[in-house]
Amino acid sequence: MLDENMTQQQMWYQMGQECQCANELGKTKRAMTIVLGEKYGYSQASIHHYEKFYRCVEHIEEKVAGTRTLLLDGQIPLSVEKIEYLAKRTAEEIESAITRFINKVPFQVVFPDFRHRASRARQRNKTTVKDTPKYDPDAQVMGVIHTIPSWIDALNRVNNSADFGCITVNTHRRLKSALESLKILTETTLTIIMEEES
């Protein structure tokens, strides 16, 4: 079970580790994400995300021994995406980066290329105008713009009227997981917008 004194990264790691044990238990990864999602109150997508986190932490540890503890005990709190990016670096790059992270140097300063990944991926996947049917480029974005106020209203109602002290642990975890996923997507979208504006 998860301990309330665990860091967020330690919880991710434990859930990912349990998911990784699917083969030993005679289960598929998909079945294991369902089991763990119900056990801990997280979505299947989140469990899959944490399994990736676990694999990347182990890969980093194989390259530079001793980094696992630093990444899990809160000294260097990184998101799943940043851990995945770090795992692809060389041992020398990881070792240098870890030293700079300990000295509170921001991830984007150590790896300035990280913030441009999404932009480059979009450029690679672009099609020419003649290959693309006419459409309104603002349509999808406007749909989100019109939807977000309802999310804000719902969260305000919860914050103002819900008694969090009476809510079950399972519901707490499910809400936290949903908000974390929303936070990751929001930060990614803001990064894309800033890249386009720069």
HELIX and SHEET records of a PDB file:
HELIX    1   1 GLN A    8  GLN A   20  1                                  13    
HELIX    2   2 LYS A   29  TYR A   40  1                                  12    
HELIX    3   3 GLN A   44  LYS A   63  1                                  20    
HELIX    4   4 THR A   67  LEU A   72  1                                   6    
HELIX    5   5 VAL A   80  ALA A   87  1                                   8    
HELIX    6   6 ALA A   91  ILE A  102  1                                  12    
HELIX    7   7 PHE A  107  VAL A  110  1                                   4    
HELIX    8   8 PRO A  112  HIS A  116  5                                   5    
HELIX    9   9 ARG A  117  ASN A  125  1                                   9    
HELIX   10  10 VAL A  129  ASP A  131  5                                   3    
HELIX   11  11 ALA A  139  SER A  161  1                                  23    
HELIX   12  12 VAL A  169  GLU A  197  1                                  29    
END                                                                             
